[in-house]
Amino acid sequence: MQERMNGFDPFELVIGILSVIVSIISLRNPLSTFGSVVIIAGIVSIIVGLYKLFSVRPYAESKGC
């Protein structure tokens, strides 16, 4: 499990790149994009959380937790 936690995660790379793009767009026009950035950040956080939950679940079940 420790190897999986410290390894490269391509999903997080894509999320990071998308976050940088969204931040650049929001800096160009902050008043009109603030609400959408908050919604996108919330959705991304939920997706990353679900991904982490389901990627760790098989390890937790095999340990009997």
C-alpha positions in Angstrom: 0.0 0.0 0.0 2.9 2.4 0.8 4.2 2.0 -2.8 0.9 2.9 -4.2 0.6 6.0 -2.0 4.1 7.3 -3.0 3.8 6.5 -6.7 3.0 8.7 -9.7 -0.7 9.3 -10.2 -1.7 10.4 -13.7 -5.2 11.4 -12.6 -3.8 14.0 -10.2 -1.5 15.3 -12.9 -4.5 16.0 -15.2 -6.5 17.6 -12.3 -3.5 19.8 -11.5 -3.1 20.9 -15.1 -6.8 21.7 -15.3 -6.6 23.6 -12.0 -3.8 25.8 -13.4 -5.8 26.5 -16.6 -8.8 27.5 -14.5 -6.7 29.8 -12.3 -5.2 31.6 -15.3 -8.7 32.1 -16.8 -10.0 33.4 -13.4 -7.1 35.9 -13.2 -8.1 37.4 -16.5 -11.7 38.2 -15.5 -12.0 37.5 -11.7 -15.5 38.9 -11.1 -17.4 36.9 -13.6 -15.5 33.6 -13.1 -15.3 33.5 -9.3 -18.5 31.5 -8.9 -17.7 29.0 -11.5 -14.2 28.5 -10.1 -15.7 27.7 -6.7 -18.1 25.2 -8.2 -15.3 23.6 -10.3 -13.0 23.4 -7.3 -15.8 21.7 -5.3 -16.5 19.2 -8.1 -12.8 18.4 -8.5 -12.4 17.9 -4.7 -15.3 15.5 -4.7 -13.9 13.5 -7.6 -10.4 13.3 -6.2 -11.8 12.2 -2.8 -13.9 9.5 -4.4 -10.9 8.4 -6.5 -8.8 8.1 -3.4 -11.5 6.3 -1.5 -12.0 3.7 -4.1 -8.3 3.3 -4.8 -7.5 2.6 -1.2 -10.6 0.4 -0.5 -9.1 -2.9 -1.8 -6.1 -2.5 0.5 -8.3 -1.8 3.5 -10.5 -4.9 2.8 -7.5 -7.2 2.4 -6.2 -6.0 5.8 -9.6 -6.7 7.5 -10.3 -3.0 8.4 
